[in-house]
Amino acid sequence: MMDEYITPQEGANAVRKRISIMVPTYNEEENVIPLTEAIIAEFKSSLPGYDFDITFIDNCSTDSTRVKLEALCALYPFVRAIFNVRNFGQFNSPYYGICQTTGDCTIPLCADFQDPIEMIPKLVAEWEKGYKVICAVKESSRENKLMRFLRTCYYKMIRKMSSVEQIEHFTGFGLYDRSFVDVLRSLDDPTPFIRGIVAELGFAKKIVPYEQAKRRAGKTHNNFNTLYDAAMLSFTTYTKTPIRLAGVLGCLFLGASCLGAVACLVLHLLDVNIRELWLLPAIGFFGSLNLIFTSIIGEYLLNIRSKINKRPLVIEEKRINFDTEDP
C-alpha cells in the first residue's frame, strides 16, 4: 500500500525551490510504484525544505505500466504522466520529458533503480553551490564485467576522437538547472544525444561519482541494436576522425596501388613470370576496407538524414495532471 503523501513543512514566507524528477518508462510495471514511494520518502527525510514533482514519460509500454501510472496520478497531484503514441526510442523520449518539466532544476532517473535515489540530496547540494549541471558518473558498476570493459574502451575512443570533451561513463543521470533545460528546449535537434549535449554546451559542470546498482526488477531493454544506436549516434555526431582517416588511407592505398602497377610493368618488361593468385587476398583486403568505410559514411548520412527530416521528438497520446497547479 502506498504511503499517503504528507505536504512538506511550510517555511516562513520564503519562496521554496521546486525540484522536478523525470522518469522515462517502458514496461516498468514492477518498478513505478516502488520508485515513486522511494522518491517521496527521500524528499521527506533528506530534503524537507524543497517542493518536488515527478514526471513519467511512457514509451508505449505493453504491460500494466500505464495503468499503474494512472493510479499514481490519481493519488498524487504532483505526479504527472505523458503517454507516447508509440515507442520513440531511448533518446527522444527522455529528452522530451526533461523539456516538459517546470521545476527550478530537473533530475532524470531510470525507472529500474540503477540510478540511486539516495544520490538526489548529493546532486541538490552541488546545485546549491552554483553548478548548473551536475553529472553523475558511474565510478563502478555491478553490471557484467565484460560490458563494463567494452563501455570503457568505447568512451576512451570517443574522447580521443571527439572535438568535444566527452564525459566517460555518463549516462544522462544528474541534475540540470532550469537555465540549462531552457537551452535544451531551444535546440532544434530531432535526434538529441543528451550525453554529448551536456559536454558540448559548456555550462559549469560538477562530476559526482556513484556506483551503479543492479536492476531492481524486470528485464533490461538494452540489446545489441539499442547499444549500437547509442554508439553510432555519439560517433557520428561528435567525431570527424573516421571520415578523415578514410581519406588519408584512401590516398595511401592509391599511392601503393600506383607503385604496385609500376612494379608489375617493370617485371613484365623483364619477362619475369608473375603468378597472379596473390592478387586475390589483396583484392579481398581492399574490398573489406571499402565496405568498412562505406558503412561509416553511411552512418553519417543516416545521422544527417534524421536531422534534416525535422520529425517531432515524440507524439503524445495524452498527458495527466499537467493542468493542475504546480505543487
Backbone bond lengths (Angstrom), bond angles and torsions (degrees), N, CA, C in turn:
res aa  C-N    CA-C-N  psi(-1)  N-CA   C-N-CA  omega(-1)  CA-C   N-CA-C  phi
1 M - - - 1.472 - - 1.519 108.25 -
2 M 1.322 117.19 132.41 1.453 121.98 -178.31 1.530 110.26 -75.25
3 D 1.336 114.42 136.59 1.456 119.27 178.82 1.516 109.98 -65.65
4 E 1.318 115.81 145.07 1.463 119.92 176.09 1.516 108.75 -72.33
5 Y 1.324 115.73 135.40 1.458 120.29 -178.20 1.519 110.53 -70.67
6 I 1.315 115.58 136.01 1.462 122.02 177.26 1.524 107.36 -112.31
7 T 1.314 116.72 122.82 1.457 121.10 -179.99 1.516 110.21 -59.78
8 P 1.354 118.40 132.13 1.462 120.92 178.84 1.522 111.35 -55.33
9 Q 1.313 114.69 152.12 1.457 120.51 -176.65 1.529 109.92 -59.26
10 E 1.302 115.38 136.59 1.460 120.73 -179.04 1.520 109.60 -77.53
11 G 1.341 114.74 130.35 1.452 119.20 176.24 1.508 110.29 -83.11
12 A 1.321 116.00 -167.75 1.456 118.87 178.47 1.523 107.67 -64.92
13 N 1.279 120.06 -123.96 1.450 121.05 175.89 1.526 110.71 -104.97
14 A 1.330 115.61 15.04 1.457 119.98 -178.38 1.524 110.34 -68.71
15 V 1.318 115.04 145.82 1.458 120.42 177.49 1.526 108.16 -77.05
16 R 1.316 115.05 123.84 1.458 119.86 -178.49 1.523 109.81 -86.92
17 K 1.311 115.50 136.83 1.460 119.87 175.86 1.520 109.22 -76.83
18 R 1.328 114.73 148.67 1.461 119.46 -179.71 1.516 109.84 -120.22
19 I 1.313 115.30 133.96 1.458 123.08 -178.56 1.521 108.82 -109.32
20 S 1.315 116.17 127.91 1.463 121.30 177.31 1.524 109.68 -98.49
21 I 1.316 115.42 129.27 1.460 121.30 173.45 1.525 107.40 -103.50
22 M 1.320 118.04 128.50 1.455 121.87 -179.17 1.537 108.69 -117.41
23 V 1.330 115.89 126.93 1.467 121.29 -176.06 1.528 109.96 -127.52
24 P 1.339 118.56 111.60 1.464 120.13 172.63 1.527 110.30 -79.47
25 T 1.317 117.26 141.84 1.466 120.17 -178.53 1.523 111.27 -133.28
26 Y 1.317 113.18 149.28 1.461 121.68 168.84 1.526 106.83 -155.83
27 N 1.329 116.22 109.48 1.473 122.44 -177.80 1.532 111.69 54.56
28 E 1.327 115.21 58.03 1.475 121.63 -179.97 1.523 110.76 -118.67
29 E 1.339 117.25 41.33 1.452 121.12 -175.99 1.526 113.75 -59.80
30 E 1.338 116.57 -28.74 1.460 120.19 -178.64 1.522 113.22 -83.56
31 N 1.322 117.12 -10.08 1.461 119.14 -171.20 1.524 115.41 -114.92
32 V 1.344 119.14 -25.53 1.465 119.00 -168.66 1.530 112.95 -65.68
33 I 1.336 117.74 -38.30 1.466 119.29 179.36 1.527 111.44 -71.96
34 P 1.357 119.50 -50.32 1.476 118.50 176.43 1.521 113.09 -58.54
35 L 1.337 117.10 -35.33 1.464 119.54 179.30 1.522 110.81 -65.79
36 T 1.317 117.33 -44.78 1.465 120.82 178.56 1.522 110.80 -60.14
37 E 1.316 117.01 -44.35 1.461 120.89 178.61 1.521 111.43 -62.11
38 A 1.350 116.08 -40.41 1.467 119.92 -179.59 1.524 111.33 -66.71
39 I 1.332 117.07 -39.24 1.468 120.35 178.67 1.526 110.52 -65.30
40 I 1.322 116.74 -44.83 1.465 120.58 178.25 1.521 110.96 -59.68
41 A 1.331 115.87 -46.03 1.470 120.66 -179.47 1.528 110.77 -62.15
42 E 1.318 116.82 -38.67 1.471 120.37 -178.70 1.523 111.03 -66.64
43 F 1.315 118.01 -41.95 1.463 120.94 178.90 1.520 110.95 -68.05
44 K 1.319 117.78 -39.17 1.464 121.01 -179.86 1.523 111.29 -65.85
45 S 1.338 117.10 -36.43 1.462 119.92 -175.85 1.527 113.29 -89.90
46 S 1.344 117.60 -38.20 1.460 120.64 -171.71 1.523 114.74 -108.64
47 L 1.328 117.76 -24.74 1.465 120.83 -176.00 1.530 110.95 -132.74
48 P 1.323 118.33 55.22 1.476 120.07 -176.92 1.521 113.25 -68.13
49 G 1.320 117.76 -15.42 1.459 120.59 -178.23 1.508 114.15 -88.28
50 Y 1.324 117.00 5.64 1.461 120.93 -178.05 1.525 110.52 -120.87
51 D 1.320 116.10 145.85 1.460 121.08 166.66 1.524 107.90 -86.40
52 F 1.314 115.92 162.76 1.465 118.52 179.58 1.524 110.16 -155.91
53 D 1.315 114.92 159.90 1.456 121.70 171.10 1.522 107.84 -140.63
54 I 1.315 116.19 160.11 1.467 122.22 -178.50 1.526 108.04 -125.36
55 T 1.322 116.32 124.11 1.465 121.51 177.94 1.521 109.31 -113.86
56 F 1.321 116.14 118.69 1.463 121.70 173.24 1.528 108.10 -98.26
57 I 1.328 116.38 138.50 1.459 120.12 171.48 1.527 107.15 -124.75
58 D 1.322 115.30 115.46 1.466 120.47 -173.46 1.524 111.18 -99.97
59 N 1.329 114.90 129.34 1.457 121.86 -174.70 1.525 111.70 -93.93
60 C 1.332 115.47 51.93 1.463 122.94 176.47 1.528 111.82 64.56
61 S 1.328 115.29 56.74 1.471 120.53 178.09 1.526 110.67 -62.20
62 T 1.336 114.94 148.42 1.466 120.64 179.69 1.523 111.99 -106.21
63 D 1.332 117.73 0.93 1.466 120.64 176.84 1.538 108.43 -104.42
64 S 1.310 117.91 -151.95 1.473 121.10 -176.64 1.525 113.19 -92.92
65 T 1.330 117.02 17.36 1.469 119.89 -179.06 1.526 111.95 -55.67
66 R 1.319 117.52 -44.94 1.460 120.43 -176.43 1.525 111.94 -67.54
67 V 1.309 116.84 -35.85 1.472 120.31 177.07 1.524 109.76 -61.32
68 K 1.316 115.78 -43.19 1.465 119.49 -179.04 1.527 111.81 -71.71
69 L 1.310 116.61 -33.48 1.468 118.96 176.12 1.529 110.98 -66.87
70 E 1.313 116.82 -39.00 1.468 119.77 177.15 1.526 110.51 -63.35
71 A 1.337 116.96 -38.93 1.464 120.49 177.55 1.523 111.26 -64.78
72 L 1.330 116.88 -40.64 1.465 120.50 177.81 1.524 111.13 -64.05
73 C 1.326 116.70 -42.00 1.464 120.42 179.80 1.533 111.44 -65.32
74 A 1.343 116.04 -34.37 1.466 119.68 177.96 1.519 111.29 -69.63
75 L 1.336 116.58 -32.46 1.466 121.10 -177.49 1.516 112.42 -82.89
76 Y 1.330 116.38 -39.03 1.463 121.26 -175.05 1.532 109.91 -120.12
77 P 1.314 119.45 116.46 1.471 120.80 179.40 1.527 113.08 -67.38
78 F 1.318 117.20 -19.04 1.464 120.16 -179.56 1.531 111.83 -88.31
79 V 1.311 118.60 -0.66 1.465 122.27 174.38 1.523 108.19 -96.70
80 R 1.311 116.39 125.95 1.459 122.23 -178.26 1.527 109.08 -119.77
81 A 1.293 116.15 157.11 1.466 120.36 -179.71 1.518 111.03 -144.05
82 I 1.325 114.66 140.74 1.465 122.93 172.28 1.525 106.97 -120.81
83 F 1.332 116.54 128.18 1.460 121.35 177.49 1.530 108.45 -108.53
84 N 1.327 116.68 119.95 1.458 121.56 177.40 1.530 110.30 -80.18
85 V 1.325 116.24 150.90 1.467 119.42 -178.82 1.530 111.76 -72.02
86 R 1.336 116.40 -23.34 1.461 120.89 175.35 1.525 108.04 -154.00
87 N 1.323 116.09 179.00 1.458 120.63 178.39 1.534 109.21 -79.48
88 F 1.318 116.70 114.10 1.456 121.41 -178.58 1.524 112.98 -98.49
89 G 1.321 117.58 14.16 1.455 120.26 173.45 1.518 113.70 94.58
90 Q 1.322 113.91 170.81 1.464 121.54 -172.30 1.520 114.26 -80.48
91 F 1.325 118.59 -8.05 1.462 121.04 -179.10 1.524 112.50 -106.45
92 N 1.327 116.66 -48.81 1.464 120.41 -174.61 1.520 112.80 -63.91
93 S 1.335 116.41 -44.86 1.462 119.71 -174.44 1.533 112.65 -64.01
94 P 1.341 120.03 -49.91 1.472 119.19 177.70 1.528 112.92 -61.90
95 Y 1.329 116.00 -39.65 1.466 119.84 179.77 1.530 110.09 -61.72
96 Y 1.319 115.80 -46.36 1.463 120.41 178.41 1.530 110.34 -61.83
97 G 1.337 116.55 -40.35 1.457 120.26 179.09 1.514 112.31 -60.89
98 I 1.332 116.68 -42.03 1.466 120.56 177.38 1.527 110.03 -59.89
99 C 1.316 116.12 -42.08 1.471 120.53 -177.48 1.528 112.92 -68.19
100 Q 1.333 117.70 -17.24 1.470 121.09 179.64 1.525 112.87 -90.33
101 T 1.325 117.84 -6.94 1.468 120.58 -178.78 1.525 109.84 -77.43
102 T 1.333 115.81 157.11 1.461 120.74 -174.61 1.525 113.22 -129.48
103 G 1.328 117.66 9.97 1.458 120.27 -178.53 1.520 112.76 -76.64
104 D 1.326 115.35 174.76 1.470 120.49 175.44 1.522 110.92 -68.90
105 C 1.317 116.29 -22.44 1.455 121.74 171.97 1.522 107.71 -151.98
106 T 1.320 116.43 163.82 1.460 121.93 -177.57 1.526 109.69 -129.73
107 I 1.334 115.42 135.30 1.458 121.19 176.29 1.529 108.56 -120.34
108 P 1.342 118.97 109.59 1.463 120.00 174.82 1.521 110.66 -80.11
109 L 1.325 116.11 135.68 1.466 122.01 -179.23 1.519 109.80 -128.88
110 C 1.332 117.27 144.02 1.459 120.82 169.49 1.527 108.66 -74.17
111 A 1.323 115.87 147.50 1.467 120.03 -177.97 1.515 112.82 -77.58
112 D 1.327 118.17 -11.29 1.468 120.89 -171.89 1.525 114.07 -94.85
113 F 1.349 117.77 8.02 1.461 123.71 178.17 1.531 113.06 74.40
114 Q 1.329 118.69 9.32 1.464 119.01 175.75 1.521 111.24 -72.71
115 D 1.330 116.74 -23.98 1.459 121.39 170.15 1.528 107.01 -92.07
116 P 1.339 117.95 109.92 1.471 120.63 -171.61 1.534 112.89 -62.53
117 I 1.318 116.37 130.08 1.468 121.37 178.00 1.525 110.95 -61.86
118 E 1.338 115.98 -35.17 1.470 119.64 -177.78 1.528 112.73 -67.79
119 M 1.325 117.83 -7.32 1.462 120.46 175.74 1.529 112.09 -77.31
120 I 1.328 118.06 -17.72 1.465 120.85 -175.75 1.529 112.15 -56.38
121 P 1.350 120.29 -50.06 1.476 119.27 178.92 1.527 113.03 -60.78
122 K 1.321 117.87 -33.94 1.465 120.73 179.19 1.529 110.71 -67.28
123 L 1.316 115.75 -40.27 1.464 119.54 178.28 1.526 110.79 -65.99
124 V 1.328 116.25 -42.57 1.464 120.63 179.76 1.527 110.68 -64.26
125 A 1.330 117.37 -38.35 1.470 120.71 179.38 1.534 110.86 -61.14
126 E 1.314 117.44 -40.72 1.472 120.52 177.96 1.523 110.80 -69.44
127 W 1.317 116.99 -36.88 1.465 121.69 176.87 1.524 110.52 -60.12
128 E 1.316 116.65 -41.67 1.467 120.79 -179.27 1.528 111.84 -68.20
129 K 1.326 116.67 -16.43 1.462 120.15 175.56 1.525 111.78 -80.89
130 G 1.336 116.84 -8.11 1.462 120.33 176.21 1.509 115.68 114.74
131 Y 1.321 117.83 -3.07 1.462 119.88 179.19 1.527 109.68 -74.25
132 K 1.323 115.81 135.31 1.467 120.94 179.70 1.525 112.36 -86.94
133 V 1.316 116.50 -26.65 1.464 121.73 179.68 1.519 108.32 -134.20
134 I 1.320 116.49 124.07 1.464 121.51 176.33 1.522 107.40 -116.97
135 C 1.316 116.81 118.86 1.463 122.76 -177.08 1.520 109.80 -100.70
136 A 1.309 116.54 119.79 1.455 121.48 174.64 1.532 107.94 -86.43
137 V 1.309 116.40 117.07 1.461 122.03 -174.37 1.519 109.88 -111.41
138 K 1.334 115.70 134.03 1.470 120.96 -178.38 1.531 110.06 -72.05
139 E 1.339 115.64 97.97 1.465 120.21 176.63 1.527 110.33 -70.80
140 S 1.315 115.72 -32.55 1.462 122.27 176.10 1.520 107.45 -151.29
141 S 1.318 115.43 165.68 1.455 119.58 -176.89 1.519 109.92 -151.25
142 R 1.331 114.77 149.81 1.452 120.15 175.77 1.526 111.92 -93.42
143 E 1.335 115.70 14.10 1.457 119.88 178.08 1.526 109.99 -75.58
144 N 1.319 116.31 174.77 1.454 122.92 177.31 1.534 110.38 -53.02
145 K 1.339 116.71 132.21 1.461 120.60 -176.13 1.522 111.94 -63.75
146 L 1.328 116.93 -35.55 1.458 119.61 178.22 1.530 110.07 -64.82
147 M 1.345 116.85 -42.91 1.463 119.96 178.21 1.519 111.10 -62.71
148 R 1.330 116.16 -39.40 1.463 120.52 178.25 1.531 109.88 -61.63
149 F 1.321 117.05 -43.74 1.465 121.72 -179.93 1.527 110.59 -63.58
150 L 1.333 117.23 -45.48 1.461 120.89 -178.94 1.527 111.15 -64.64
151 R 1.345 116.42 -39.48 1.470 119.67 177.84 1.528 110.20 -63.33
152 T 1.329 116.62 -41.79 1.466 120.93 -179.59 1.524 110.54 -61.71
153 C 1.327 116.74 -44.81 1.469 120.74 178.06 1.528 110.99 -61.04
154 Y 1.329 115.30 -41.56 1.467 119.63 -179.74 1.529 110.86 -63.81
155 Y 1.339 117.16 -47.49 1.459 120.48 -178.68 1.526 111.17 -60.97
156 K 1.330 116.87 -41.67 1.465 119.88 -179.05 1.530 110.58 -66.28
157 M 1.326 117.10 -38.37 1.458 120.28 178.40 1.523 110.67 -64.33
158 I 1.345 116.60 -45.55 1.463 120.73 179.44 1.524 110.91 -62.43
159 R 1.330 116.78 -40.78 1.472 119.95 179.92 1.516 111.30 -60.82
160 K 1.332 117.27 -40.13 1.462 120.89 -177.99 1.526 111.29 -71.87
161 M 1.318 116.65 -34.23 1.464 120.40 -175.73 1.520 113.14 -86.44
162 S 1.334 117.98 -26.66 1.454 121.41 -170.74 1.519 111.64 -81.21
163 S 1.332 115.26 144.96 1.465 120.70 173.59 1.528 111.35 -80.56
164 V 1.332 115.88 -11.95 1.467 122.11 176.70 1.521 108.73 -105.85
165 E 1.303 117.16 135.43 1.456 121.39 -179.25 1.526 110.35 -68.26
166 Q 1.320 116.68 101.13 1.451 121.51 -178.11 1.537 111.00 -77.88
167 I 1.323 116.06 155.73 1.471 121.97 -177.72 1.518 108.24 -105.10
168 E 1.328 116.49 115.31 1.459 120.71 -176.86 1.531 110.97 -68.49
169 H 1.322 115.30 138.71 1.468 123.68 175.98 1.533 112.79 57.11
170 F 1.326 115.06 33.51 1.465 121.05 173.67 1.523 107.85 -104.22
171 T 1.319 116.85 122.41 1.468 121.05 -175.08 1.530 113.27 -104.55
172 G 1.322 116.91 -2.21 1.460 120.75 -175.66 1.516 112.65 111.28
173 F 1.335 116.86 -16.03 1.460 121.85 177.05 1.522 108.88 -68.95
174 G 1.325 115.61 129.86 1.456 120.54 -179.21 1.514 110.07 165.72
175 L 1.313 116.38 -154.79 1.468 121.76 179.76 1.516 108.61 -132.33
176 Y 1.352 115.53 133.66 1.457 121.86 -179.50 1.518 109.55 -122.03
177 D 1.307 116.27 122.70 1.465 121.29 177.07 1.526 110.34 -64.81
178 R 1.319 115.80 155.48 1.465 120.37 -179.24 1.529 111.77 -56.57
179 S 1.330 117.26 -35.43 1.468 119.81 -179.95 1.531 110.73 -63.39
180 F 1.321 116.81 -35.91 1.465 120.28 177.48 1.525 110.53 -72.54
181 V 1.329 117.05 -39.71 1.467 120.60 177.66 1.531 109.95 -62.03
182 D 1.337 116.95 -37.65 1.473 119.85 176.90 1.525 110.87 -61.07
183 V 1.327 117.25 -38.00 1.467 120.73 177.09 1.524 110.11 -65.96
184 L 1.322 117.31 -41.44 1.463 120.69 178.25 1.523 110.76 -59.40
185 R 1.333 116.63 -39.63 1.467 120.55 179.14 1.530 111.30 -63.80
186 S 1.321 116.91 -31.54 1.463 120.84 -175.37 1.530 112.80 -81.26
187 L 1.327 117.68 -15.26 1.463 120.27 -178.40 1.525 110.18 -72.54
188 D 1.318 115.44 137.63 1.468 120.82 179.47 1.524 108.22 -106.44
189 D 1.335 115.55 71.64 1.461 121.00 -175.99 1.526 109.01 -127.58
190 P 1.338 118.10 110.57 1.464 120.20 -178.63 1.522 113.80 -74.47
191 T 1.331 117.67 -11.16 1.476 120.71 176.14 1.525 109.12 -129.60
192 P 1.326 118.02 67.89 1.468 120.65 -174.89 1.524 111.65 -73.35
193 F 1.323 115.36 140.04 1.459 122.26 176.50 1.516 106.85 -118.47
194 I 1.339 116.63 94.95 1.457 122.05 -168.58 1.526 112.43 -59.00
195 R 1.346 117.08 -34.75 1.467 119.48 -178.64 1.521 111.09 -64.19
196 G 1.321 116.53 -39.83 1.450 119.91 178.37 1.514 112.24 -75.24
197 I 1.332 116.82 -37.37 1.468 121.20 -179.92 1.520 110.45 -62.01
198 V 1.329 116.91 -41.93 1.473 120.91 179.21 1.527 109.82 -59.05
199 A 1.328 116.62 -43.10 1.462 120.17 -179.90 1.520 112.03 -71.51
200 E 1.324 116.10 -31.66 1.459 121.29 -171.82 1.516 114.00 -78.81
201 L 1.331 117.93 -37.40 1.459 120.31 -167.83 1.521 114.24 -78.08
202 G 1.325 117.44 -14.74 1.456 119.50 168.65 1.507 117.20 82.63
203 F 1.341 118.85 13.00 1.459 119.54 175.51 1.533 110.07 -64.67
204 A 1.340 115.93 155.03 1.458 119.85 176.20 1.527 109.11 -61.65
205 K 1.326 116.19 120.89 1.465 120.87 -173.75 1.524 111.02 -116.98
206 K 1.302 114.38 151.87 1.457 122.04 173.63 1.521 107.92 -127.30
207 I 1.328 116.64 130.20 1.460 121.76 177.77 1.515 109.16 -94.24
208 V 1.323 116.29 125.21 1.467 121.55 177.70 1.534 108.18 -121.09
209 P 1.320 118.52 117.13 1.467 120.57 -178.24 1.523 111.93 -78.02
210 Y 1.326 115.56 153.48 1.459 120.98 174.32 1.518 109.51 -156.39
211 E 1.314 115.98 164.23 1.465 120.88 175.26 1.519 108.17 -99.91
212 Q 1.314 115.87 125.52 1.455 119.84 178.83 1.526 109.85 -75.96
213 A 1.331 115.38 126.30 1.467 120.09 -178.63 1.523 110.64 -82.04
214 K 1.319 115.43 170.62 1.457 120.08 173.00 1.524 109.46 -74.85
215 R 1.295 115.44 156.47 1.453 120.80 176.42 1.522 109.58 -61.30
216 R 1.356 117.28 133.81 1.453 120.71 -176.25 1.526 112.13 -69.25
217 A 1.324 116.90 -45.77 1.468 121.31 -176.80 1.512 108.92 -157.15
218 G 1.330 115.16 161.63 1.451 120.21 179.24 1.521 111.93 79.91
219 K 1.322 115.38 -178.36 1.457 121.44 -177.83 1.526 110.23 -108.01
220 T 1.338 114.91 147.13 1.458 119.29 176.89 1.530 109.72 -64.94
221 H 1.317 115.69 146.18 1.459 120.79 179.50 1.524 111.48 -97.02
222 N 1.349 115.44 0.61 1.452 119.16 177.82 1.527 110.09 -80.98
223 N 1.303 116.01 136.80 1.453 122.17 173.16 1.515 107.42 -142.77
224 F 1.325 117.11 -172.85 1.461 119.53 -176.79 1.527 111.30 -58.93
225 N 1.329 117.02 -41.37 1.469 120.25 -177.47 1.524 112.22 -64.60
226 T 1.347 117.14 -44.50 1.461 119.53 -178.76 1.527 111.26 -68.58
227 L 1.340 116.37 -39.75 1.459 119.36 178.46 1.526 110.89 -67.27
228 Y 1.333 116.26 -38.30 1.466 120.14 178.74 1.531 110.37 -66.61
229 D 1.345 116.55 -39.77 1.462 119.93 176.68 1.523 111.04 -58.80
230 A 1.345 115.98 -44.56 1.462 120.32 -179.84 1.517 110.96 -63.18
231 A 1.335 115.88 -43.85 1.463 119.79 -179.11 1.518 111.17 -63.71
232 M 1.341 117.06 -45.71 1.458 120.59 -176.56 1.526 112.48 -70.82
233 L 1.338 117.43 -34.29 1.461 119.46 178.22 1.517 110.38 -64.13
234 S 1.326 116.10 -44.25 1.460 120.23 176.77 1.522 111.01 -65.57
235 F 1.321 115.09 -43.93 1.465 122.07 -176.82 1.524 111.47 -60.55
236 T 1.328 116.71 -47.72 1.467 120.48 -174.52 1.524 113.39 -82.49
237 T 1.338 116.88 -17.06 1.461 119.94 -179.86 1.517 111.78 -88.00
238 Y 1.330 117.46 -35.07 1.459 120.04 -169.43 1.529 114.76 -120.47
239 T 1.330 118.72 9.08 1.459 119.04 177.91 1.527 110.72 -130.94
240 K 1.333 115.40 143.98 1.462 122.65 174.30 1.529 110.95 -115.06
241 T 1.319 116.23 -11.67 1.462 121.18 -172.94 1.522 113.86 -56.09
242 P 1.356 119.66 -46.79 1.476 118.22 -176.74 1.521 113.44 -59.03
243 I 1.336 117.67 -41.87 1.455 120.94 179.75 1.529 110.43 -64.04
244 R 1.321 116.66 -43.91 1.451 120.01 -178.93 1.532 111.10 -70.18
245 L 1.336 116.09 -35.64 1.455 119.89 176.51 1.530 110.56 -63.77
246 A 1.333 116.21 -38.60 1.465 120.01 178.03 1.524 110.13 -61.66
247 G 1.329 117.41 -41.22 1.459 120.79 178.69 1.518 112.38 -64.97
248 V 1.324 116.74 -44.46 1.464 121.23 179.91 1.524 110.95 -63.02
249 L 1.348 115.91 -48.11 1.464 119.77 179.95 1.528 111.09 -63.37
250 G 1.339 115.97 -37.28 1.456 119.28 177.28 1.516 111.65 -59.66
251 C 1.341 117.11 -42.70 1.469 121.02 178.09 1.521 111.44 -65.46
252 L 1.339 116.39 -41.84 1.464 120.05 179.40 1.523 111.45 -63.30
253 F 1.349 115.78 -45.00 1.464 119.47 -179.05 1.531 111.22 -68.20
254 L 1.343 116.67 -32.87 1.453 119.88 176.62 1.532 110.18 -64.43
255 G 1.326 115.68 -43.62 1.465 119.73 177.21 1.518 111.95 -62.09
256 A 1.365 115.10 -43.90 1.463 119.01 179.28 1.520 110.81 -63.37
257 S 1.322 117.38 -38.29 1.466 120.81 178.93 1.534 111.06 -64.42
258 C 1.329 116.04 -40.63 1.469 119.41 178.37 1.528 111.29 -64.15
259 L 1.318 116.53 -42.73 1.456 120.20 177.26 1.522 110.80 -62.92
260 G 1.336 116.09 -40.90 1.461 120.05 178.10 1.516 111.82 -62.84
261 A 1.325 115.68 -39.52 1.463 119.51 178.69 1.525 111.04 -64.70
262 V 1.319 117.01 -40.97 1.466 121.13 177.94 1.519 110.26 -63.81
263 A 1.362 115.91 -42.87 1.472 119.89 -179.92 1.526 110.67 -62.79
264 C 1.334 116.85 -42.32 1.465 120.18 178.91 1.528 110.93 -63.29
265 L 1.338 115.92 -38.82 1.473 119.66 178.83 1.521 111.17 -63.97
266 V 1.339 115.57 -43.35 1.474 119.74 179.19 1.515 110.71 -63.04
267 L 1.329 118.18 -44.92 1.459 121.59 179.51 1.526 111.20 -63.81
268 H 1.313 115.75 -36.72 1.461 119.83 178.68 1.535 110.19 -65.54
269 L 1.326 116.40 -42.23 1.457 120.31 178.89 1.522 111.36 -65.75
270 L 1.324 116.08 -30.20 1.465 120.19 177.78 1.520 111.89 -83.45
271 D 1.324 115.86 4.95 1.459 122.90 177.86 1.532 111.69 59.88
272 V 1.328 115.38 38.47 1.464 120.96 176.74 1.519 108.80 -88.97
273 N 1.328 116.28 130.80 1.459 120.85 -179.47 1.534 109.87 -75.77
274 I 1.300 116.62 116.94 1.480 120.80 -177.33 1.520 109.50 -111.15
275 R 1.280 114.00 124.98 1.463 117.64 172.99 1.520 108.75 -82.11
276 E 1.311 115.66 133.28 1.471 119.68 -172.84 1.530 113.76 -95.93
277 L 1.333 115.32 1.74 1.466 116.87 -177.88 1.531 112.44 -63.98
278 W 1.335 116.26 -28.06 1.463 118.46 -178.56 1.531 112.32 -64.67
279 L 1.341 114.92 -14.41 1.472 117.98 179.47 1.531 112.04 -71.05
280 L 1.332 115.73 -25.67 1.472 118.10 -175.89 1.524 113.15 -61.63
281 P 1.364 119.01 -51.85 1.479 116.94 177.23 1.522 112.86 -63.52
282 A 1.320 116.59 -31.49 1.468 119.41 178.21 1.518 110.69 -64.20
283 I 1.340 114.75 -44.61 1.471 119.16 178.36 1.526 110.58 -62.16
284 G 1.346 115.44 -42.03 1.460 119.03 178.13 1.512 112.35 -62.11
285 F 1.341 117.19 -40.66 1.466 121.64 -179.82 1.521 111.04 -62.93
286 F 1.331 115.25 -49.76 1.465 118.70 -178.18 1.529 111.34 -70.16
287 G 1.332 115.72 -32.08 1.454 118.26 175.73 1.514 112.16 -65.11
288 S 1.343 116.18 -38.55 1.471 120.54 177.69 1.513 110.81 -64.84
289 L 1.338 116.44 -43.75 1.462 119.47 177.54 1.527 111.01 -59.49
290 N 1.306 115.62 -40.58 1.459 120.30 179.24 1.523 111.22 -61.44
291 L 1.342 116.29 -43.58 1.463 119.61 178.91 1.520 111.77 -64.53
292 I 1.348 116.45 -41.33 1.469 120.46 -178.95 1.529 110.52 -60.97
293 F 1.318 115.86 -49.76 1.462 118.80 -176.35 1.521 112.21 -73.80
294 T 1.320 116.96 -29.89 1.465 118.85 173.31 1.524 110.44 -64.42
295 S 1.346 115.90 -38.06 1.466 120.44 177.05 1.520 111.37 -63.51
296 I 1.342 116.43 -43.59 1.469 120.30 179.50 1.536 110.19 -62.30
297 I 1.324 116.37 -45.39 1.463 120.21 178.17 1.528 110.51 -60.82
298 G 1.340 115.64 -38.91 1.455 119.77 177.38 1.518 112.28 -60.85
299 E 1.342 116.66 -38.55 1.467 119.68 178.55 1.522 110.82 -63.52
300 Y 1.329 116.66 -41.02 1.466 119.86 176.78 1.527 111.00 -62.23
301 L 1.326 116.15 -42.24 1.467 119.90 -179.70 1.523 111.23 -65.46
302 L 1.348 116.95 -38.09 1.459 119.77 176.64 1.520 110.88 -62.79
303 N 1.339 115.95 -40.11 1.463 120.20 178.34 1.521 110.25 -63.67
304 I 1.341 116.80 -43.21 1.464 120.59 178.66 1.523 110.38 -63.32
305 R 1.330 116.35 -43.56 1.460 119.83 -179.49 1.520 111.95 -59.24
306 S 1.346 115.47 -43.73 1.462 118.80 -178.26 1.521 111.39 -65.25
307 K 1.349 117.27 -29.73 1.456 120.06 -178.44 1.520 112.36 -78.85
308 I 1.326 117.43 -32.53 1.461 119.02 -177.66 1.525 112.39 -86.99
309 N 1.342 117.32 -11.11 1.463 119.80 179.44 1.528 112.50 -71.19
310 K 1.335 117.26 -23.21 1.459 122.74 177.06 1.539 112.24 59.25
311 R 1.308 116.18 40.04 1.452 120.07 175.86 1.531 109.68 -74.96
312 P 1.339 118.56 150.60 1.466 120.17 174.26 1.517 110.25 -67.44
313 L 1.336 116.07 152.59 1.463 120.01 179.53 1.524 110.65 -59.46
314 V 1.332 116.13 -50.39 1.465 121.87 175.36 1.529 107.49 -144.73
315 I 1.317 115.34 166.95 1.461 121.03 169.53 1.517 106.89 -121.03
316 E 1.314 116.10 125.24 1.458 120.52 -176.20 1.524 111.86 -81.89
317 E 1.314 115.25 141.84 1.456 121.00 169.70 1.522 109.77 -88.40
318 K 1.333 115.25 -44.83 1.464 120.10 172.88 1.513 109.41 -166.01
319 R 1.325 115.58 164.69 1.458 121.62 174.53 1.518 109.15 -133.21
320 I 1.319 116.61 150.24 1.459 122.73 -173.92 1.524 109.68 -125.82
321 N 1.335 116.08 136.96 1.475 125.28 174.71 1.528 113.70 71.36
322 F 1.318 118.40 11.02 1.466 119.38 176.73 1.528 110.76 -82.48
323 D 1.329 117.53 -13.63 1.449 120.09 178.84 1.519 112.51 -89.80
324 T 1.349 115.80 -2.49 1.468 119.60 176.81 1.518 109.16 -83.03
325 E 1.321 115.61 160.15 1.460 119.37 177.16 1.510 108.51 -67.88
326 D 1.347 114.99 149.08 1.462 119.56 177.61 1.516 109.13 -57.18
327 P 1.356 117.10 133.17 1.458 119.24 -178.96 1.504 112.08 -64.87
